[in-house]
Amino acid sequence: KVRGLMAIPPICENAQENCKFFDNMRHIFLDIRTKNIDNISMYILSMGMSDDYQEAIRCGANMIRVGSALFGKRNYT
């Protein structure tokens, strides 16, 4: 059962540049939500990570992912 959408925008120089991607995803989320499709309930709009979560929240995100802010950068060695 689909409960929402998740988006990760491209890497941008300025986190505010992501707003156009977040806004577009919010419009898609709302469009799908109004269609009442079987097995799809649009409750979760997951956008934003540690570097851009504030913009994502302003654009309608109700779930964010802030692992790096909590646990630090990943060590890939």
URVENLIN-V887937 format. One record per pair of residues at least 24 apart in sequence whose ideal C-beta (glycine too) atoms are under 10 Angstrom apart, sorted by the first residue. I is the first residue (numbers start at 1). J is the second residue. D is the distance in Angstrom with one decimal. If there is no record, write none. Layout:
i->I j->J d->D
i->I j->J d->D
This chain:
i->1 j->38 d->9.5
i->1 j->39 d->5.0
i->1 j->40 d->7.5
i->1 j->41 d->7.0
i->2 j->32 d->8.7
i->2 j->37 d->8.4
i->2 j->39 d->6.5
i->2 j->40 d->4.5
i->2 j->41 d->7.3
i->2 j->42 d->7.9
i->2 j->43 d->9.9
i->2 j->44 d->9.5
i->3 j->39 d->9.8
i->3 j->40 d->8.2
i->3 j->41 d->5.7
i->3 j->42 d->7.6
i->3 j->43 d->5.4
i->3 j->44 d->5.3
i->3 j->46 d->9.8
i->4 j->29 d->7.2
i->4 j->32 d->9.2
i->4 j->33 d->9.2
i->4 j->40 d->9.1
i->4 j->41 d->8.0
i->4 j->42 d->5.7
i->4 j->43 d->5.6
i->4 j->44 d->2.9
i->4 j->45 d->5.8
i->4 j->46 d->6.4
i->4 j->62 d->8.3
i->4 j->63 d->7.6
i->5 j->29 d->5.2
i->5 j->32 d->7.6
i->5 j->33 d->9.8
i->5 j->42 d->7.3
i->5 j->44 d->7.3
i->5 j->45 d->5.9
i->5 j->46 d->7.0
i->5 j->47 d->8.2
i->6 j->44 d->7.8
i->6 j->45 d->8.2
i->6 j->46 d->4.0
i->6 j->47 d->7.2
i->6 j->61 d->9.7
i->6 j->63 d->8.0
i->6 j->65 d->8.6
i->7 j->45 d->8.1
i->7 j->46 d->7.3
i->7 j->47 d->4.7
i->7 j->48 d->8.7
i->7 j->56 d->8.5
i->7 j->59 d->9.9
i->7 j->61 d->8.6
i->8 j->46 d->9.2
i->8 j->47 d->7.9
i->8 j->48 d->9.0
i->8 j->49 d->7.2
i->8 j->52 d->9.6
i->8 j->65 d->8.7
i->9 j->47 d->7.8
i->9 j->48 d->9.0
i->9 j->49 d->9.4
i->9 j->52 d->7.4
i->9 j->55 d->9.4
i->9 j->56 d->8.8
i->11 j->51 d->9.0
i->11 j->52 d->9.8
i->12 j->51 d->9.3
i->12 j->52 d->8.0
i->12 j->55 d->9.9
i->14 j->52 d->9.5
i->14 j->55 d->9.5
i->15 j->48 d->9.1
i->15 j->49 d->9.9
i->15 j->51 d->5.8
i->15 j->52 d->4.1
i->15 j->53 d->8.8
i->15 j->54 d->7.4
i->15 j->55 d->5.4
i->15 j->56 d->9.0
i->16 j->52 d->8.5
i->16 j->54 d->9.4
i->16 j->55 d->5.9
i->16 j->58 d->9.5
i->17 j->52 d->9.0
i->17 j->55 d->8.8
i->18 j->47 d->8.4
i->18 j->48 d->8.1
i->18 j->49 d->9.8
i->18 j->51 d->9.0
i->18 j->52 d->5.0
i->18 j->55 d->5.5
i->18 j->56 d->7.3
i->18 j->59 d->8.2
i->19 j->52 d->9.0
i->19 j->55 d->5.3
i->19 j->56 d->8.7
i->19 j->58 d->7.4
i->19 j->59 d->5.7
i->20 j->59 d->9.2
i->21 j->47 d->8.2
i->21 j->52 d->9.6
i->21 j->55 d->9.6
i->21 j->56 d->9.4
i->21 j->59 d->8.7
i->22 j->47 d->5.2
i->22 j->48 d->7.4
i->22 j->52 d->8.2
i->22 j->55 d->6.4
i->22 j->56 d->5.3
i->22 j->57 d->9.2
i->22 j->58 d->8.0
i->22 j->59 d->3.5
i->22 j->60 d->7.2
i->22 j->61 d->6.9
i->23 j->55 d->9.8
i->23 j->58 d->9.6
i->23 j->59 d->5.3
i->23 j->60 d->8.0
i->24 j->59 d->9.2
i->25 j->56 d->9.2
i->25 j->59 d->7.9
i->25 j->60 d->8.2
i->25 j->61 d->8.7
i->26 j->56 d->9.5
i->26 j->59 d->5.7
i->26 j->60 d->4.0
i->26 j->61 d->8.1
i->27 j->60 d->9.2
i->29 j->60 d->7.4
i->29 j->61 d->9.7
i->29 j->62 d->9.7
i->30 j->60 d->8.3
